[in-house]
């Protein structure tokens, strides 16, 4: 999968939306220079914020949300919280899903 490194800003989501559906963008990934692991992954008809990280010995990718519904600042905030969970050995999937549907009113802590 081709991977480009970019500094994400308020124009990033607009640029990402214009690249959706273009053959050269299919299966492309943009990685953020500021938040390690945060990226935008492109597919044939969509683009989504994702987080790359390790849970135990396994490298995984978690979806944060679509670029047209999640802002850069929200994606960075959610990635930061998810990384805190990963450091504690907790899978951030439930937190990210709750954040996407708008049920998070506090910092997620399953304990």
Secondary structure as UniProt FT lines:
FT   STRAND          3..6
FT   TURN            10..11
FT   HELIX           12..19
FT   TURN            20..21
FT   TURN            23..27
FT   STRAND          29..32
FT   TURN            36..37
FT   STRAND          38..42
FT   STRAND          47..55
FT   TURN            56..57
FT   STRAND          58..66
FT   TURN            67..69
FT   HELIX           72..87
FT   TURN            88..89
FT   HELIX           93..101
//
